[in-house]
Structures are given as structure tokens and as C-alpha cells.
Amino acid sequence: MERFRALVRDTWWLWGVFFVGGTLLSVLDRVFLLTFPICIFTFFWFAFVRYDDEGNFKGS
């Protein structure tokens, strides 16, 4: 759980941009609803790849 908190702490503004942008574009065309599952997958992938169990950055 700490890795997810660390990712949100570091990139909250980016997820906000994706959410607002996906919502606005979804009004224009329903294909942009695919933005949301893609963002969810990306969030979990980055959390597991970039942070350890304690929420520390794994950087090289």
C-alpha cells in the first residue's frame, strides 16, 4: 500500500491531468473512455516498478 501512496504523492498532478483530459475527451467521442483502464493499468505498473514495499524510490 505504501508504494501506491508514494506514487500518488509524487505524481498526483499527472493523474489529475489524465482524469480531467480523459473526461473531457470522452464527451467528444466514447473511444476515449479507454483512457481510464489504460491509466489504471499504468498506475499499478509504475507503482510496482518504481517503488518498493515501503514506498521508497527504487531509482538506480
Secondary structure, DSSP 4 states (H G I P E B T S, - for coil): -HHHHHHHHHHHHHHHHHHHHHHHHHHH-GGGGGHHHHHHHHHHHHHHHHB-TTS-B---
